[in-house]
Amino acid sequence: MALFAAWLVHDVEEVFTFPATSRLLAARLGTDRVVVSPAQSGLAIALMGGLVGAACVRGARTQGRSRLYRAVLAGLEAHVVTHVATSISFKSYTAGLITAPLVMLPGARVARAQLRRGGSPLLPSDTVRGGALLFAAVIVSHVVSRLVLGAGCPRVRIPRT
């Protein structure tokens, strides 16, 4: 439960801030194809919530032994690093930076400790599976949000530097 609650708080921040971060990314890449609308951001995050929620339910039913739960937990814990690294790379705030270390990381650490106390600590292979799973899920959720909602974003002029 701690993991899902932490994810929920963290992703509320992302719902409101990811569209602006996508514009920063578009400027860096020189293409507006990565710009997402608030609706697309919300749908993509809701789709990810389905995965995280299902994994947490599965984890509760199996006392944390579910491979899906373990992968999602390890992936979300590792994902904190991507938020910090992205903000360092951009030299500015990017979506999720505030709640990743302050909410998501502690939530994931609580869940990790519960597994350790239950005699089933996370393994490096859980992190590898989690990173691959979450990366794929993020791509799929954004593709689905674009397919469902259409391009939805006005063309923005990307300054060439």
C-alpha positions as CSV (number, residue, x, y, z in Angstrom):
1,M,0.0,0.0,0.0
2,A,2.9,2.4,0.8
3,L,4.2,1.9,-2.7
4,F,0.9,2.8,-4.5
5,A,0.3,5.8,-2.2
6,A,3.8,7.1,-3.0
7,W,3.4,6.5,-6.7
8,L,0.0,8.3,-6.6
9,V,1.4,11.4,-4.9
10,H,4.4,11.4,-7.2
11,D,2.4,11.1,-10.3
12,V,0.0,13.9,-9.4
13,E,3.0,16.1,-9.6
14,E,3.9,14.6,-13.0
15,V,0.3,15.1,-14.4
16,F,0.6,18.8,-13.9
17,T,4.2,19.3,-14.9
18,F,5.0,16.8,-17.6
19,P,3.6,18.9,-20.5
20,A,6.0,21.7,-19.7
21,T,8.9,19.2,-19.4
22,S,7.9,17.7,-22.7
23,R,8.4,21.2,-24.2
24,L,11.9,21.4,-22.7
25,L,12.7,18.0,-24.2
26,A,11.3,19.1,-27.6
27,A,13.5,22.2,-27.6
28,R,16.6,20.0,-26.7
29,L,15.8,17.4,-29.4
30,G,14.7,20.0,-32.0
31,T,11.3,18.3,-32.6
32,D,7.8,18.9,-31.4
33,R,6.9,15.3,-31.7
34,V,7.6,14.7,-28.0
35,V,5.3,17.5,-26.8
36,V,2.3,16.1,-24.9
37,S,-0.9,17.9,-23.9
38,P,-2.2,17.9,-20.4
39,A,-4.9,15.3,-21.5
40,Q,-2.3,13.0,-23.0
41,S,-0.1,13.3,-19.9
42,G,-3.1,12.5,-17.7
43,L,-4.1,9.4,-19.7
44,A,-0.6,8.1,-20.0
45,I,-0.1,8.4,-16.2
46,A,-3.5,6.8,-15.6
47,L,-2.5,3.9,-17.7
48,M,0.7,3.5,-15.7
49,G,-1.4,3.7,-12.6
50,G,-3.3,0.6,-13.8
51,L,0.0,-1.3,-14.0
52,V,1.3,0.0,-10.6
53,G,-2.1,-0.7,-9.0
54,A,-2.3,-4.2,-10.4
55,A,1.3,-4.9,-9.3
56,C,0.5,-3.7,-5.8
57,V,-2.6,-5.9,-5.5
58,R,-0.6,-8.8,-6.8
59,G,2.1,-8.1,-4.3
60,A,-0.4,-8.0,-1.4
61,R,-1.9,-11.3,-2.5
62,T,1.5,-13.0,-2.7
63,Q,3.2,-11.4,0.3
64,G,5.5,-9.7,-2.1
65,R,6.6,-12.7,-4.0
66,S,4.9,-11.7,-7.3
67,R,7.5,-11.1,-10.0
68,L,5.4,-8.3,-11.3
69,Y,5.2,-6.5,-7.9
70,R,8.9,-7.0,-7.3
71,A,9.8,-5.6,-10.8
72,V,7.5,-2.6,-10.4
73,L,8.8,-1.8,-6.9
74,A,12.5,-2.1,-8.0
75,G,11.7,-0.1,-11.2
76,L,10.0,2.7,-9.4
77,E,12.8,2.9,-6.9
78,A,15.4,3.1,-9.6
79,H,13.3,5.6,-11.5
80,V,14.0,8.2,-8.9
81,V,17.5,8.4,-10.3
82,T,16.2,9.2,-13.7
83,H,14.2,12.2,-12.3
84,V,17.3,13.6,-10.6
85,A,19.6,12.9,-13.6
86,T,17.1,14.5,-16.0
87,S,16.9,17.7,-14.0
88,I,20.7,17.8,-13.7
89,S,21.0,17.3,-17.4
90,F,18.5,20.1,-18.2
91,K,19.9,22.3,-15.4
92,S,16.3,23.0,-14.3
93,Y,13.3,21.6,-12.7
94,T,11.7,18.7,-14.7
95,A,8.5,16.8,-14.0
96,G,8.5,14.7,-10.9
97,L,11.7,16.1,-9.4
98,I,10.2,17.2,-6.1
99,T,8.3,14.1,-5.2
100,A,10.7,11.5,-6.6
101,P,13.2,11.8,-3.8
102,L,10.9,13.1,-1.1
103,V,7.9,10.7,-1.6
104,M,8.6,8.0,-4.2
105,L,11.9,6.9,-2.8
106,P,10.8,6.6,0.8
107,G,7.6,4.8,-0.3
108,A,9.7,2.3,-2.3
109,R,12.2,1.9,0.6
110,V,9.3,1.1,3.0
111,A,8.1,-1.6,0.5
112,R,11.6,-2.9,0.1
113,A,12.1,-3.2,3.8
114,Q,8.8,-5.1,4.1
115,L,10.1,-7.6,1.6
116,R,13.4,-7.9,3.5
117,R,11.6,-8.5,6.8
118,G,9.4,-11.1,5.1
119,G,12.5,-13.0,4.0
120,S,12.3,-12.1,0.3
121,P,14.6,-9.2,-0.3
122,L,14.8,-7.5,-3.8
123,L,17.5,-8.8,-6.0
124,P,19.4,-7.1,-8.8
125,S,17.5,-9.1,-11.3
126,D,14.3,-7.5,-10.0
127,T,15.7,-4.1,-10.8
128,V,16.7,-5.2,-14.3
129,R,13.3,-6.6,-15.0
130,G,11.7,-3.5,-13.4
131,G,13.7,-1.1,-15.5
132,A,12.8,-2.9,-18.7
133,L,9.1,-3.3,-17.8
134,L,8.6,0.4,-16.8
135,F,10.5,1.7,-19.8
136,A,8.3,-0.4,-22.1
137,A,5.2,0.6,-20.2
138,V,5.9,4.3,-20.4
139,I,6.4,4.1,-24.1
140,V,3.2,2.1,-24.6
141,S,1.2,4.4,-22.3
142,H,2.3,7.5,-24.3
143,V,1.6,5.8,-27.6
144,V,-1.8,4.7,-26.5
145,S,-2.6,8.2,-25.2
146,R,-1.7,9.7,-28.6
147,L,-3.7,7.1,-30.4
148,V,-6.8,7.7,-28.2
149,L,-6.5,11.5,-28.0
150,G,-4.9,12.3,-31.3
151,A,-2.0,14.6,-31.7
152,G,-3.9,17.1,-29.4
153,C,-0.9,19.4,-29.2
154,P,-0.7,22.6,-31.1
155,R,2.5,22.8,-33.1
156,V,5.1,24.7,-31.2
157,R,8.0,26.5,-32.7
158,I,11.2,25.0,-31.5
159,P,14.0,27.5,-31.4
160,R,17.2,26.2,-33.1
161,T,20.3,26.8,-31.1
